[in-house]
Amino acid sequence: MSEERPYHHGNLRTALLDAAERSLREQGSDQLALRDLAREIGVSHAAPRRHFPDRQALLDALAETGFARLHTTLRTALADAGHDFPSRLRATATAYTRFATDNAALLELMYTSKHRPDATQIVKAAAAPFGLMNELIVQGQAQGALQEGDPERIGIVLFATLQGIATIINGNIVKPELLDGLVETAAEQFLRGARPRG
């Protein structure tokens, strides 16, 4: 006889998101199922639907909370970095790439979810960490560390470099222990290449 599972849980939404992130990390998004998550956290199979009407709603919430965590990670790194631009750049670059390599499956979900139609909340959540990175570029320009020009364009080059480093680490092309050294080299090259000419 099957054991009765409770419908209620102390903080069901958080427990579901935590279990979903574990499942995402271990098995990927294709294997993620609300029924399996309910079983894992010990509630009835109907209970998750109180917070997530379907699997896509859960994945969207996971992506949204991922961007919120990334924002907190970058904000903390910037708060601890001091005021000079090179230090702030290095702190942000390190924080981003560590987040990206520690949470590879989540990051992939975050970026793919952001580009789905009707992903308004995810796009809004993504605006916060990317806004911080844009502000950092503007600060570098104001301090004379970076050339003038469209900060978004300059920021995209930095982001592409950092994301590229994370991708080769996550793809086992480069050993994870090389991460910090690669980020340091990338920051130095970016600072040298993007500084004002003359």
CNS distance restraints for C-alpha pairs under 8 A (distance, minus, plus):
assign (resid   4 and name CA) (resid  44 and name CA) 7.85 0.50 0.50
assign (resid   5 and name CA) (resid  42 and name CA) 6.13 0.50 0.50
assign (resid   5 and name CA) (resid  43 and name CA) 5.03 0.50 0.50
assign (resid   5 and name CA) (resid  44 and name CA) 4.99 0.50 0.50
assign (resid   6 and name CA) (resid  42 and name CA) 7.11 0.50 0.50
assign (resid   6 and name CA) (resid  43 and name CA) 4.93 0.50 0.50
assign (resid   6 and name CA) (resid  44 and name CA) 5.71 0.50 0.50
assign (resid   7 and name CA) (resid  43 and name CA) 5.40 0.50 0.50
assign (resid   7 and name CA) (resid  44 and name CA) 5.12 0.50 0.50
assign (resid   7 and name CA) (resid  46 and name CA) 7.45 0.50 0.50
assign (resid   7 and name CA) (resid  47 and name CA) 5.36 0.50 0.50
assign (resid   8 and name CA) (resid  12 and name CA) 7.41 0.50 0.50
assign (resid   8 and name CA) (resid  43 and name CA) 6.79 0.50 0.50
assign (resid   8 and name CA) (resid  47 and name CA) 6.97 0.50 0.50
assign (resid   9 and name CA) (resid  43 and name CA) 7.00 0.50 0.50
assign (resid  11 and name CA) (resid  15 and name CA) 6.22 0.50 0.50
assign (resid  12 and name CA) (resid  16 and name CA) 5.98 0.50 0.50
assign (resid  12 and name CA) (resid  48 and name CA) 7.37 0.50 0.50
assign (resid  13 and name CA) (resid  17 and name CA) 6.25 0.50 0.50
assign (resid  13 and name CA) (resid  48 and name CA) 7.64 0.50 0.50
assign (resid  13 and name CA) (resid  51 and name CA) 6.24 0.50 0.50
assign (resid  14 and name CA) (resid  18 and name CA) 6.09 0.50 0.50
assign (resid  15 and name CA) (resid  19 and name CA) 6.11 0.50 0.50
assign (resid  15 and name CA) (resid  41 and name CA) 7.06 0.50 0.50
assign (resid  16 and name CA) (resid  20 and name CA) 5.90 0.50 0.50
assign (resid  16 and name CA) (resid  37 and name CA) 6.55 0.50 0.50
assign (resid  16 and name CA) (resid  38 and name CA) 7.47 0.50 0.50
assign (resid  16 and name CA) (resid  41 and name CA) 7.50 0.50 0.50
assign (resid  16 and name CA) (resid  48 and name CA) 7.35 0.50 0.50
assign (resid  17 and name CA) (resid  21 and name CA) 6.09 0.50 0.50
assign (resid  17 and name CA) (resid  58 and name CA) 7.42 0.50 0.50
assign (resid  17 and name CA) (resid  61 and name CA) 7.76 0.50 0.50
assign (resid  17 and name CA) (resid  62 and name CA) 6.24 0.50 0.50
assign (resid  18 and name CA) (resid  22 and name CA) 6.37 0.50 0.50
assign (resid  19 and name CA) (resid  23 and name CA) 6.19 0.50 0.50
assign (resid  19 and name CA) (resid  37 and name CA) 6.26 0.50 0.50
assign (resid  19 and name CA) (resid  40 and name CA) 7.55 0.50 0.50
assign (resid  19 and name CA) (resid  41 and name CA) 7.48 0.50 0.50
assign (resid  20 and name CA) (resid  24 and name CA) 5.98 0.50 0.50
assign (resid  20 and name CA) (resid  32 and name CA) 6.89 0.50 0.50
assign (resid  20 and name CA) (resid  37 and name CA) 6.76 0.50 0.50
assign (resid  20 and name CA) (resid  62 and name CA) 7.69 0.50 0.50
assign (resid  21 and name CA) (resid  25 and name CA) 6.13 0.50 0.50
assign (resid  21 and name CA) (resid  62 and name CA) 7.27 0.50 0.50
assign (resid  21 and name CA) (resid 106 and name CA) 7.12 0.50 0.50
assign (resid  22 and name CA) (resid  26 and name CA) 6.18 0.50 0.50
assign (resid  23 and name CA) (resid  27 and name CA) 5.60 0.50 0.50
assign (resid  23 and name CA) (resid  28 and name CA) 6.73 0.50 0.50
assign (resid  23 and name CA) (resid  29 and name CA) 7.67 0.50 0.50
assign (resid  23 and name CA) (resid  31 and name CA) 7.75 0.50 0.50
assign (resid  23 and name CA) (resid  32 and name CA) 6.37 0.50 0.50
assign (resid  24 and name CA) (resid  28 and name CA) 4.33 0.50 0.50
assign (resid  24 and name CA) (resid  29 and name CA) 5.21 0.50 0.50
assign (resid  24 and name CA) (resid  31 and name CA) 7.84 0.50 0.50
assign (resid  24 and name CA) (resid  32 and name CA) 6.75 0.50 0.50
assign (resid  24 and name CA) (resid 105 and name CA) 6.33 0.50 0.50
assign (resid  24 and name CA) (resid 106 and name CA) 7.01 0.50 0.50
assign (resid  25 and name CA) (resid 103 and name CA) 7.63 0.50 0.50
assign (resid  25 and name CA) (resid 104 and name CA) 7.73 0.50 0.50
assign (resid  25 and name CA) (resid 105 and name CA) 5.59 0.50 0.50
assign (resid  25 and name CA) (resid 106 and name CA) 7.20 0.50 0.50
assign (resid  27 and name CA) (resid  31 and name CA) 6.09 0.50 0.50
assign (resid  27 and name CA) (resid  32 and name CA) 7.66 0.50 0.50
assign (resid  28 and name CA) (resid  32 and name CA) 7.08 0.50 0.50
assign (resid  28 and name CA) (resid 105 and name CA) 6.82 0.50 0.50
assign (resid  29 and name CA) (resid 109 and name CA) 7.77 0.50 0.50
assign (resid  32 and name CA) (resid  36 and name CA) 7.61 0.50 0.50
assign (resid  32 and name CA) (resid  37 and name CA) 7.84 0.50 0.50
assign (resid  32 and name CA) (resid  55 and name CA) 7.76 0.50 0.50
assign (resid  33 and name CA) (resid  37 and name CA) 6.39 0.50 0.50
assign (resid  33 and name CA) (resid  55 and name CA) 6.58 0.50 0.50
assign (resid  34 and name CA) (resid  38 and name CA) 6.12 0.50 0.50
assign (resid  34 and name CA) (resid  45 and name CA) 7.41 0.50 0.50
assign (resid  34 and name CA) (resid  48 and name CA) 6.67 0.50 0.50
assign (resid  34 and name CA) (resid  54 and name CA) 7.60 0.50 0.50
assign (resid  34 and name CA) (resid  55 and name CA) 6.26 0.50 0.50
assign (resid  35 and name CA) (resid  39 and name CA) 6.31 0.50 0.50
assign (resid  35 and name CA) (resid  45 and name CA) 5.08 0.50 0.50
assign (resid  35 and name CA) (resid  46 and name CA) 7.83 0.50 0.50
assign (resid  36 and name CA) (resid  40 and name CA) 6.16 0.50 0.50
assign (resid  37 and name CA) (resid  41 and name CA) 6.31 0.50 0.50
assign (resid  38 and name CA) (resid  42 and name CA) 5.97 0.50 0.50
assign (resid  38 and name CA) (resid  43 and name CA) 5.18 0.50 0.50
assign (resid  38 and name CA) (resid  44 and name CA) 6.16 0.50 0.50
assign (resid  38 and name CA) (resid  45 and name CA) 5.39 0.50 0.50
assign (resid  38 and name CA) (resid  47 and name CA) 7.20 0.50 0.50
assign (resid  38 and name CA) (resid  48 and name CA) 6.58 0.50 0.50
assign (resid  39 and name CA) (resid  43 and name CA) 6.13 0.50 0.50
assign (resid  39 and name CA) (resid  44 and name CA) 7.08 0.50 0.50
assign (resid  39 and name CA) (resid  45 and name CA) 6.87 0.50 0.50
assign (resid  43 and name CA) (resid  47 and name CA) 6.37 0.50 0.50
assign (resid  46 and name CA) (resid  50 and name CA) 7.81 0.50 0.50
assign (resid  48 and name CA) (resid  52 and name CA) 5.97 0.50 0.50
assign (resid  48 and name CA) (resid  53 and name CA) 7.71 0.50 0.50
assign (resid  49 and name CA) (resid  53 and name CA) 4.69 0.50 0.50
assign (resid  49 and name CA) (resid  54 and name CA) 6.81 0.50 0.50
assign (resid  52 and name CA) (resid  57 and name CA) 5.39 0.50 0.50
assign (resid  52 and name CA) (resid  58 and name CA) 5.53 0.50 0.50
assign (resid  53 and name CA) (resid  57 and name CA) 6.41 0.50 0.50
assign (resid  54 and name CA) (resid  58 and name CA) 6.72 0.50 0.50
assign (resid  55 and name CA) (resid  59 and name CA) 6.32 0.50 0.50
assign (resid  56 and name CA) (resid  60 and name CA) 6.05 0.50 0.50
assign (resid  57 and name CA) (resid  61 and name CA) 6.18 0.50 0.50
assign (resid  58 and name CA) (resid  62 and name CA) 6.15 0.50 0.50
assign (resid  59 and name CA) (resid  63 and name CA) 6.23 0.50 0.50
assign (resid  59 and name CA) (resid 109 and name CA) 7.75 0.50 0.50
assign (resid  59 and name CA) (resid 113 and name CA) 7.95 0.50 0.50
assign (resid  60 and name CA) (resid  64 and name CA) 6.13 0.50 0.50
assign (resid  60 and name CA) (resid 113 and name CA) 6.55 0.50 0.50
assign (resid  60 and name CA) (resid 119 and name CA) 7.75 0.50 0.50
assign (resid  60 and name CA) (resid 122 and name CA) 7.00 0.50 0.50
assign (resid  61 and name CA) (resid  65 and name CA) 6.12 0.50 0.50
assign (resid  62 and name CA) (resid  66 and name CA) 6.05 0.50 0.50
assign (resid  62 and name CA) (resid 106 and name CA) 7.83 0.50 0.50
assign (resid  62 and name CA) (resid 110 and name CA) 7.81 0.50 0.50
assign (resid  63 and name CA) (resid  67 and name CA) 6.40 0.50 0.50
assign (resid  63 and name CA) (resid 106 and name CA) 7.03 0.50 0.50
assign (resid  63 and name CA) (resid 107 and name CA) 7.85 0.50 0.50
assign (resid  63 and name CA) (resid 109 and name CA) 6.13 0.50 0.50
assign (resid  63 and name CA) (resid 110 and name CA) 4.39 0.50 0.50
assign (resid  63 and name CA) (resid 111 and name CA) 7.96 0.50 0.50
assign (resid  63 and name CA) (resid 113 and name CA) 6.67 0.50 0.50
assign (resid  63 and name CA) (resid 114 and name CA) 7.88 0.50 0.50
assign (resid  63 and name CA) (resid 122 and name CA) 6.69 0.50 0.50
assign (resid  64 and name CA) (resid  68 and name CA) 6.42 0.50 0.50
assign (resid  64 and name CA) (resid 110 and name CA) 7.18 0.50 0.50
assign (resid  64 and name CA) (resid 121 and name CA) 7.04 0.50 0.50
assign (resid  64 and name CA) (resid 122 and name CA) 4.98 0.50 0.50
assign (resid  64 and name CA) (resid 125 and name CA) 5.76 0.50 0.50
assign (resid  64 and name CA) (resid 126 and name CA) 7.54 0.50 0.50
assign (resid  65 and name CA) (resid  69 and name CA) 6.14 0.50 0.50
assign (resid  65 and name CA) (resid 125 and name CA) 7.88 0.50 0.50
assign (resid  66 and name CA) (resid  70 and name CA) 6.18 0.50 0.50
assign (resid  66 and name CA) (resid 106 and name CA) 6.84 0.50 0.50
assign (resid  66 and name CA) (resid 107 and name CA) 7.31 0.50 0.50
assign (resid  66 and name CA) (resid 110 and name CA) 6.62 0.50 0.50
assign (resid  67 and name CA) (resid  71 and name CA) 6.10 0.50 0.50
assign (resid  67 and name CA) (resid 110 and name CA) 7.00 0.50 0.50
assign (resid  67 and name CA) (resid 122 and name CA) 7.79 0.50 0.50
assign (resid  67 and name CA) (resid 125 and name CA) 5.70 0.50 0.50
assign (resid  67 and name CA) (resid 126 and name CA) 5.40 0.50 0.50
assign (resid  67 and name CA) (resid 128 and name CA) 7.84 0.50 0.50
assign (resid  67 and name CA) (resid 129 and name CA) 7.02 0.50 0.50
assign (resid  68 and name CA) (resid  72 and name CA) 6.32 0.50 0.50
assign (resid  68 and name CA) (resid 125 and name CA) 6.23 0.50 0.50
assign (resid  68 and name CA) (resid 126 and name CA) 7.63 0.50 0.50
assign (resid  68 and name CA) (resid 128 and name CA) 7.68 0.50 0.50
assign (resid  68 and name CA) (resid 129 and name CA) 7.74 0.50 0.50
assign (resid  69 and name CA) (resid  73 and name CA) 6.09 0.50 0.50
assign (resid  70 and name CA) (resid  74 and name CA) 6.19 0.50 0.50
assign (resid  70 and name CA) (resid  96 and name CA) 7.50 0.50 0.50
assign (resid  70 and name CA) (resid  99 and name CA) 7.03 0.50 0.50
assign (resid  70 and name CA) (resid 129 and name CA) 6.40 0.50 0.50
assign (resid  71 and name CA) (resid  75 and name CA) 6.02 0.50 0.50
assign (resid  71 and name CA) (resid 128 and name CA) 6.10 0.50 0.50
assign (resid  71 and name CA) (resid 129 and name CA) 4.34 0.50 0.50
assign (resid  71 and name CA) (resid 132 and name CA) 7.79 0.50 0.50
assign (resid  72 and name CA) (resid  76 and name CA) 6.03 0.50 0.50
assign (resid  72 and name CA) (resid 129 and name CA) 8.00 0.50 0.50
assign (resid  73 and name CA) (resid  77 and name CA) 6.27 0.50 0.50
assign (resid  73 and name CA) (resid  95 and name CA) 6.57 0.50 0.50
assign (resid  73 and name CA) (resid  96 and name CA) 7.74 0.50 0.50
assign (resid  73 and name CA) (resid  99 and name CA) 7.77 0.50 0.50
assign (resid  74 and name CA) (resid  78 and name CA) 6.16 0.50 0.50
assign (resid  74 and name CA) (resid  92 and name CA) 5.86 0.50 0.50
assign (resid  74 and name CA) (resid  95 and name CA) 6.08 0.50 0.50
assign (resid  74 and name CA) (resid  96 and name CA) 6.78 0.50 0.50
assign (resid  74 and name CA) (resid 129 and name CA) 6.94 0.50 0.50
assign (resid  74 and name CA) (resid 132 and name CA) 7.58 0.50 0.50
assign (resid  75 and name CA) (resid  79 and name CA) 6.12 0.50 0.50
assign (resid  75 and name CA) (resid 132 and name CA) 7.45 0.50 0.50
assign (resid  76 and name CA) (resid  80 and name CA) 6.29 0.50 0.50
assign (resid  77 and name CA) (resid  81 and name CA) 6.19 0.50 0.50
assign (resid  77 and name CA) (resid  88 and name CA) 7.86 0.50 0.50
assign (resid  77 and name CA) (resid  91 and name CA) 5.60 0.50 0.50
assign (resid  77 and name CA) (resid  92 and name CA) 6.01 0.50 0.50
assign (resid  77 and name CA) (resid  95 and name CA) 6.38 0.50 0.50
assign (resid  78 and name CA) (resid  82 and name CA) 7.36 0.50 0.50
assign (resid  78 and name CA) (resid  88 and name CA) 5.80 0.50 0.50
assign (resid  78 and name CA) (resid  91 and name CA) 6.46 0.50 0.50
assign (resid  78 and name CA) (resid  92 and name CA) 6.40 0.50 0.50
assign (resid  81 and name CA) (resid  87 and name CA) 5.88 0.50 0.50
assign (resid  81 and name CA) (resid  88 and name CA) 5.29 0.50 0.50
assign (resid  81 and name CA) (resid  91 and name CA) 6.18 0.50 0.50
assign (resid  82 and name CA) (resid  87 and name CA) 6.87 0.50 0.50
assign (resid  82 and name CA) (resid  88 and name CA) 6.78 0.50 0.50
assign (resid  83 and name CA) (resid  87 and name CA) 7.48 0.50 0.50
assign (resid  83 and name CA) (resid  88 and name CA) 6.91 0.50 0.50
assign (resid  84 and name CA) (resid  88 and name CA) 6.41 0.50 0.50
assign (resid  85 and name CA) (resid  89 and name CA) 5.94 0.50 0.50
assign (resid  85 and name CA) (resid 136 and name CA) 7.76 0.50 0.50
assign (resid  85 and name CA) (resid 139 and name CA) 7.10 0.50 0.50
assign (resid  85 and name CA) (resid 140 and name CA) 5.57 0.50 0.50
assign (resid  85 and name CA) (resid 143 and name CA) 7.36 0.50 0.50
assign (resid  85 and name CA) (resid 145 and name CA) 7.08 0.50 0.50
assign (resid  86 and name CA) (resid  90 and name CA) 6.16 0.50 0.50
assign (resid  86 and name CA) (resid 191 and name CA) 7.43 0.50 0.50
assign (resid  87 and name CA) (resid  91 and name CA) 6.11 0.50 0.50
assign (resid  88 and name CA) (resid  92 and name CA) 6.08 0.50 0.50
assign (resid  88 and name CA) (resid 136 and name CA) 7.64 0.50 0.50
assign (resid  89 and name CA) (resid  93 and name CA) 6.01 0.50 0.50
assign (resid  89 and name CA) (resid 136 and name CA) 7.30 0.50 0.50
assign (resid  89 and name CA) (resid 187 and name CA) 7.04 0.50 0.50
assign (resid  90 and name CA) (resid  94 and name CA) 6.00 0.50 0.50
assign (resid  90 and name CA) (resid 183 and name CA) 7.72 0.50 0.50
assign (resid  90 and name CA) (resid 184 and name CA) 6.87 0.50 0.50
assign (resid  90 and name CA) (resid 187 and name CA) 6.09 0.50 0.50
assign (resid  91 and name CA) (resid  95 and name CA) 6.05 0.50 0.50
assign (resid  92 and name CA) (resid  96 and name CA) 6.01 0.50 0.50
assign (resid  92 and name CA) (resid 133 and name CA) 7.90 0.50 0.50
assign (resid  93 and name CA) (resid  97 and name CA) 6.17 0.50 0.50
assign (resid  93 and name CA) (resid 162 and name CA) 6.76 0.50 0.50
assign (resid  93 and name CA) (resid 183 and name CA) 6.63 0.50 0.50
assign (resid  93 and name CA) (resid 187 and name CA) 7.35 0.50 0.50
assign (resid  94 and name CA) (resid  98 and name CA) 6.04 0.50 0.50
assign (resid  94 and name CA) (resid 180 and name CA) 6.89 0.50 0.50
assign (resid  94 and name CA) (resid 183 and name CA) 6.38 0.50 0.50
assign (resid  95 and name CA) (resid  99 and name CA) 6.13 0.50 0.50
assign (resid  96 and name CA) (resid 100 and name CA) 6.06 0.50 0.50
assign (resid  96 and name CA) (resid 162 and name CA) 7.60 0.50 0.50
assign (resid  97 and name CA) (resid 101 and name CA) 6.05 0.50 0.50
assign (resid  97 and name CA) (resid 162 and name CA) 6.28 0.50 0.50
assign (resid  97 and name CA) (resid 163 and name CA) 7.16 0.50 0.50
assign (resid  97 and name CA) (resid 165 and name CA) 7.43 0.50 0.50
assign (resid  97 and name CA) (resid 166 and name CA) 5.67 0.50 0.50
assign (resid  97 and name CA) (resid 179 and name CA) 7.86 0.50 0.50
assign (resid  97 and name CA) (resid 183 and name CA) 7.74 0.50 0.50
assign (resid  98 and name CA) (resid 102 and name CA) 5.83 0.50 0.50
assign (resid  98 and name CA) (resid 166 and name CA) 7.98 0.50 0.50
assign (resid  99 and name CA) (resid 103 and name CA) 5.82 0.50 0.50
assign (resid  99 and name CA) (resid 104 and name CA) 7.98 0.50 0.50
assign (resid 100 and name CA) (resid 104 and name CA) 5.46 0.50 0.50
assign (resid 100 and name CA) (resid 107 and name CA) 6.16 0.50 0.50
assign (resid 100 and name CA) (resid 163 and name CA) 7.75 0.50 0.50
assign (resid 100 and name CA) (resid 166 and name CA) 6.00 0.50 0.50
assign (resid 101 and name CA) (resid 166 and name CA) 5.74 0.50 0.50
assign (resid 101 and name CA) (resid 167 and name CA) 7.97 0.50 0.50
assign (resid 101 and name CA) (resid 169 and name CA) 6.95 0.50 0.50
assign (resid 101 and name CA) (resid 170 and name CA) 5.99 0.50 0.50
assign (resid 103 and name CA) (resid 107 and name CA) 5.98 0.50 0.50
assign (resid 104 and name CA) (resid 108 and name CA) 6.28 0.50 0.50
assign (resid 104 and name CA) (resid 170 and name CA) 6.54 0.50 0.50
assign (resid 105 and name CA) (resid 109 and name CA) 6.30 0.50 0.50
assign (resid 106 and name CA) (resid 110 and name CA) 6.08 0.50 0.50
assign (resid 107 and name CA) (resid 111 and name CA) 6.31 0.50 0.50
assign (resid 108 and name CA) (resid 112 and name CA) 6.17 0.50 0.50
assign (resid 109 and name CA) (resid 113 and name CA) 5.78 0.50 0.50
assign (resid 110 and name CA) (resid 114 and name CA) 6.13 0.50 0.50
assign (resid 110 and name CA) (resid 122 and name CA) 7.96 0.50 0.50
assign (resid 111 and name CA) (resid 115 and name CA) 6.89 0.50 0.50
assign (resid 112 and name CA) (resid 116 and name CA) 6.94 0.50 0.50
assign (resid 113 and name CA) (resid 119 and name CA) 6.94 0.50 0.50
assign (resid 113 and name CA) (resid 122 and name CA) 7.26 0.50 0.50
assign (resid 114 and name CA) (resid 119 and name CA) 5.94 0.50 0.50
assign (resid 114 and name CA) (resid 122 and name CA) 5.56 0.50 0.50
assign (resid 114 and name CA) (resid 123 and name CA) 5.57 0.50 0.50
assign (resid 114 and name CA) (resid 126 and name CA) 7.68 0.50 0.50
assign (resid 115 and name CA) (resid 119 and name CA) 6.94 0.50 0.50
assign (resid 119 and name CA) (resid 123 and name CA) 6.20 0.50 0.50
assign (resid 120 and name CA) (resid 124 and name CA) 6.19 0.50 0.50
assign (resid 121 and name CA) (resid 125 and name CA) 6.15 0.50 0.50
assign (resid 122 and name CA) (resid 126 and name CA) 6.06 0.50 0.50
assign (resid 123 and name CA) (resid 127 and name CA) 6.25 0.50 0.50
assign (resid 124 and name CA) (resid 128 and name CA) 7.31 0.50 0.50
assign (resid 125 and name CA) (resid 129 and name CA) 7.95 0.50 0.50
assign (resid 126 and name CA) (resid 130 and name CA) 6.45 0.50 0.50
assign (resid 127 and name CA) (resid 131 and name CA) 5.63 0.50 0.50
assign (resid 128 and name CA) (resid 132 and name CA) 6.42 0.50 0.50
assign (resid 129 and name CA) (resid 133 and name CA) 6.51 0.50 0.50
assign (resid 130 and name CA) (resid 134 and name CA) 6.18 0.50 0.50
assign (resid 131 and name CA) (resid 135 and name CA) 6.13 0.50 0.50
assign (resid 132 and name CA) (resid 136 and name CA) 6.22 0.50 0.50
assign (resid 133 and name CA) (resid 137 and name CA) 6.50 0.50 0.50
assign (resid 133 and name CA) (resid 155 and name CA) 7.07 0.50 0.50
assign (resid 134 and name CA) (resid 138 and name CA) 6.34 0.50 0.50
assign (resid 134 and name CA) (resid 151 and name CA) 6.50 0.50 0.50
assign (resid 134 and name CA) (resid 152 and name CA) 6.36 0.50 0.50
assign (resid 134 and name CA) (resid 155 and name CA) 6.31 0.50 0.50
assign (resid 135 and name CA) (resid 139 and name CA) 6.08 0.50 0.50
assign (resid 136 and name CA) (resid 140 and name CA) 6.24 0.50 0.50
assign (resid 137 and name CA) (resid 141 and name CA) 6.30 0.50 0.50
assign (resid 137 and name CA) (resid 146 and name CA) 7.58 0.50 0.50
assign (resid 137 and name CA) (resid 151 and name CA) 5.88 0.50 0.50
assign (resid 137 and name CA) (resid 154 and name CA) 7.35 0.50 0.50
assign (resid 137 and name CA) (resid 155 and name CA) 6.35 0.50 0.50
assign (resid 138 and name CA) (resid 142 and name CA) 6.18 0.50 0.50
assign (resid 138 and name CA) (resid 151 and name CA) 6.10 0.50 0.50
assign (resid 139 and name CA) (resid 143 and name CA) 6.16 0.50 0.50
assign (resid 140 and name CA) (resid 144 and name CA) 6.23 0.50 0.50
assign (resid 140 and name CA) (resid 145 and name CA) 5.08 0.50 0.50
assign (resid 140 and name CA) (resid 146 and name CA) 5.30 0.50 0.50
assign (resid 141 and name CA) (resid 145 and name CA) 5.83 0.50 0.50
assign (resid 141 and name CA) (resid 146 and name CA) 4.62 0.50 0.50
assign (resid 141 and name CA) (resid 147 and name CA) 6.04 0.50 0.50
assign (resid 141 and name CA) (resid 148 and name CA) 6.03 0.50 0.50
assign (resid 142 and name CA) (resid 146 and name CA) 8.00 0.50 0.50
assign (resid 144 and name CA) (resid 195 and name CA) 7.55 0.50 0.50
assign (resid 144 and name CA) (resid 196 and name CA) 7.05 0.50 0.50
assign (resid 145 and name CA) (resid 191 and name CA) 7.25 0.50 0.50
assign (resid 145 and name CA) (resid 194 and name CA) 7.88 0.50 0.50
assign (resid 145 and name CA) (resid 195 and name CA) 5.38 0.50 0.50
assign (resid 145 and name CA) (resid 196 and name CA) 6.91 0.50 0.50
assign (resid 146 and name CA) (resid 191 and name CA) 7.15 0.50 0.50
assign (resid 146 and name CA) (resid 194 and name CA) 5.30 0.50 0.50
assign (resid 146 and name CA) (resid 195 and name CA) 4.20 0.50 0.50
assign (resid 146 and name CA) (resid 196 and name CA) 5.62 0.50 0.50
assign (resid 147 and name CA) (resid 194 and name CA) 5.83 0.50 0.50
assign (resid 147 and name CA) (resid 195 and name CA) 5.09 0.50 0.50
assign (resid 147 and name CA) (resid 196 and name CA) 4.10 0.50 0.50
assign (resid 147 and name CA) (resid 197 and name CA) 7.20 0.50 0.50
assign (resid 148 and name CA) (resid 196 and name CA) 7.24 0.50 0.50
assign (resid 149 and name CA) (resid 154 and name CA) 7.73 0.50 0.50
assign (resid 150 and name CA) (resid 154 and name CA) 6.55 0.50 0.50
assign (resid 151 and name CA) (resid 155 and name CA) 5.90 0.50 0.50
assign (resid 152 and name CA) (resid 156 and name CA) 6.08 0.50 0.50
assign (resid 153 and name CA) (resid 157 and name CA) 6.64 0.50 0.50
assign (resid 154 and name CA) (resid 158 and name CA) 6.63 0.50 0.50
assign (resid 154 and name CA) (resid 194 and name CA) 7.87 0.50 0.50
assign (resid 155 and name CA) (resid 159 and name CA) 6.01 0.50 0.50
assign (resid 156 and name CA) (resid 160 and name CA) 5.89 0.50 0.50
assign (resid 157 and name CA) (resid 161 and name CA) 6.28 0.50 0.50
assign (resid 158 and name CA) (resid 162 and name CA) 6.34 0.50 0.50
assign (resid 158 and name CA) (resid 190 and name CA) 7.06 0.50 0.50
assign (resid 159 and name CA) (resid 163 and name CA) 5.91 0.50 0.50
assign (resid 160 and name CA) (resid 164 and name CA) 5.86 0.50 0.50
assign (resid 161 and name CA) (resid 165 and name CA) 6.34 0.50 0.50
assign (resid 161 and name CA) (resid 186 and name CA) 7.20 0.50 0.50
assign (resid 162 and name CA) (resid 166 and name CA) 6.30 0.50 0.50
assign (resid 162 and name CA) (resid 183 and name CA) 7.22 0.50 0.50
assign (resid 162 and name CA) (resid 186 and name CA) 7.74 0.50 0.50
assign (resid 163 and name CA) (resid 167 and name CA) 6.04 0.50 0.50
assign (resid 164 and name CA) (resid 168 and name CA) 6.33 0.50 0.50
assign (resid 165 and name CA) (resid 169 and name CA) 6.33 0.50 0.50
assign (resid 165 and name CA) (resid 179 and name CA) 7.52 0.50 0.50
assign (resid 165 and name CA) (resid 182 and name CA) 7.33 0.50 0.50
assign (resid 165 and name CA) (resid 183 and name CA) 7.54 0.50 0.50
assign (resid 166 and name CA) (resid 170 and name CA) 5.97 0.50 0.50
assign (resid 166 and name CA) (resid 179 and name CA) 7.95 0.50 0.50
assign (resid 167 and name CA) (resid 171 and name CA) 5.87 0.50 0.50
assign (resid 168 and name CA) (resid 172 and name CA) 6.24 0.50 0.50
assign (resid 168 and name CA) (resid 173 and name CA) 5.08 0.50 0.50
assign (resid 168 and name CA) (resid 174 and name CA) 5.78 0.50 0.50
assign (resid 169 and name CA) (resid 173 and name CA) 6.01 0.50 0.50
assign (resid 169 and name CA) (resid 174 and name CA) 5.12 0.50 0.50
assign (resid 169 and name CA) (resid 175 and name CA) 6.23 0.50 0.50
assign (resid 169 and name CA) (resid 176 and name CA) 5.61 0.50 0.50
assign (resid 169 and name CA) (resid 179 and name CA) 7.28 0.50 0.50
assign (resid 172 and name CA) (resid 176 and name CA) 7.83 0.50 0.50
assign (resid 174 and name CA) (resid 178 and name CA) 7.23 0.50 0.50
assign (resid 175 and name CA) (resid 179 and name CA) 7.61 0.50 0.50
assign (resid 178 and name CA) (resid 182 and name CA) 6.14 0.50 0.50
assign (resid 179 and name CA) (resid 183 and name CA) 6.19 0.50 0.50
assign (resid 180 and name CA) (resid 184 and name CA) 6.16 0.50 0.50
assign (resid 181 and name CA) (resid 185 and name CA) 6.21 0.50 0.50
assign (resid 182 and name CA) (resid 186 and name CA) 6.06 0.50 0.50
assign (resid 183 and name CA) (resid 187 and name CA) 6.07 0.50 0.50
assign (resid 184 and name CA) (resid 188 and name CA) 6.23 0.50 0.50
assign (resid 185 and name CA) (resid 189 and name CA) 6.13 0.50 0.50
assign (resid 186 and name CA) (resid 190 and name CA) 5.96 0.50 0.50
assign (resid 187 and name CA) (resid 191 and name CA) 6.07 0.50 0.50
assign (resid 188 and name CA) (resid 192 and name CA) 6.13 0.50 0.50
assign (resid 189 and name CA) (resid 193 and name CA) 5.87 0.50 0.50
assign (resid 190 and name CA) (resid 194 and name CA) 5.78 0.50 0.50
assign (resid 191 and name CA) (resid 195 and name CA) 5.90 0.50 0.50
